[in-house]
Amino acid sequence: MCGIVGYIGKKCDLKKVLIDNLKTLEYRGYDSAGVAIYDGNINIVKAKGKIVNLENSLKDVDICDSNLGIAHTRWATHGEANDINSHPHRVGKVTLVHNGIIENYNDLKKDLIRQGYIFVSDTDTEVLVALLDSIKKKEKDNIKAINSLSKLLIGSYALGIIFDDDCEHLYAVRKDSPLIIGVCNDCNLIASDVTAIIDYTKKYMLIDDYEIAKLGKDIVEVFNSDLLLVNKEISEVTWDINQAKKNGFSHFMLKEINEEPIVLKETISEYIKDVNALIKKMPDFSKYNKIHIVACGSAMHAGLVGKSIIEEYAGIPVIVELASEYRYKKNFYDSKTLVIFISQSGETADTIAALRNVNNDNIDTLAIVNVVGSTIAREAKEVLYIRAGVEIAVATTKAYLLQVAMLILVGLNLAYTNKKLSENEVNFILNEFEEIPSKIQNIICRDSECFNLAKEIYEAKDVFFLGRGIDYSICMEGSLKLKEISYIHSEAYAAGELKHGTISLIEKGTNVIGVITDESLMLKTLSNIKETVARGAKVLLITTDKFNSHYDFNCHEFVVEKVNSVLQPLLIVVPLQLIAFEVARLRGCDIDKPRNLAKSVTVE
Ligand code: F6R
């Protein structure tokens, strides 16, 4: 959450450079934004709301071409979104931007107040700047001062720092919040992720926890916490800038749903040739008799789909837990347990913390991640990359789909390894897997049907998603997608559970979306849905069967082609994503940047 950028280099129109770079990070937070630009003086400009507000405010501010600047887009943690709480913060002779949370800021603040510091904002960040300023009164060396600061902070931080006494350099440090350095010919940059530097360079360095970077216009030095110079490897971004553009689509979310067939093909192609490829390209899973899946949000929902598949096909018990819970509870695992961490960004704070706990206990870990080189990808013992490319819309679509696809492949691998499925049976499914991208394409082409169904829902106050088994897990994702982008209250319920309380909310006109694909549970779910109809519910079914004609059940329906049940989740979620999108569009919502949200949740 929050995005930071910084520039040091040859003189240029830094207002434009910083705004352009910041815009690529807007998915990380968009409550307010600000810049600090040095042109002989430090000019700080901040604006509440989206980056475009800051861009407009900057038009009226006279700032000369500059060689040094930092900027920030905020997802508020401490203090409401307003100009005072926005970054950059400046105290004494130090100006900085911060992504993260300082947990001990209250204790530090008391001490600084005793020293005579006066605070104007509600933020933890202002305390951090004051602390650095107070350290600087005794320690002139900026690297040593930052190192001392790190030792006093509890929490997470990625900082971009300008010291008044050294405007030839930009300083940066991180702990548990992402930070990269873009390396160019005539400038160097810092950013929360590579999308902000790709217009300038494909070359970047990853900064590790507690490392301190000193960037000059043509040199980057990185020091470890013992103040020794570290030799950093330079990596190259493998994707193209166009991936981070809308390319003719009205919204990133729509573009990303449209990319699903192609990214699915890219992700699965190396595994689905035959069972031998599936076994060879994945780690050896043969020793595991228990699996835990740990993730947040949609990634956790993907984990629930994975649980149904692994338990059903491989006969291995799976526990799925929210990372924010798993990290603080007692977990029961041993040397035969594999703990799988799922994350699009690879930077989700709770998932990282849970991973570190499991690593400390010496239990095997596997990450399913999209962003190459991200913290989770680097710290897990094994990693399987999905190939979603850049996902910009805050609500995940293509990455969720690929997480499910990867879990299906893991499930098939385990099923074969555990002799629950024969070579022929796995090969048969892998063959059908190859057809799934084009079948998804067929669903995407039915967008106008989804639009018509969305028209039935978009004025709803509440929507209830009902399903059983694997369909219930998909309902959870459908419900999250709808509520997060359209702001319609929605809940996913196990169809059989509704009558234990929640059915009291069903009244004339309440919208119910049923997901029915599991043949063995089809009639059971239908009975539960009929119970809601008896109380006045309006029903839409997302299903693999024609309920209107085959079961004489009068409702709106979207019928998805039937495929092997292990692959069915990949098709059934697509209309749910499209309907959520169309509902939000009809309601005039800011689909790619829903209120209060941020894409990469780097605070706990
Ligand atoms: C919802 C959504 C979030 C993420 C969650 C985990 O559309 O995108 O629920 O799934 O914040 O993020 P990652 O996968 O980056 O760990």
Residues whose N, C-alpha, C, O or C-beta is under 5 A from the ligand:
A	BS01	F6R	C296 G297 S298 A299 I342 S343 Q344 S345 G346 T348 V394 A395 T396 K599 V601
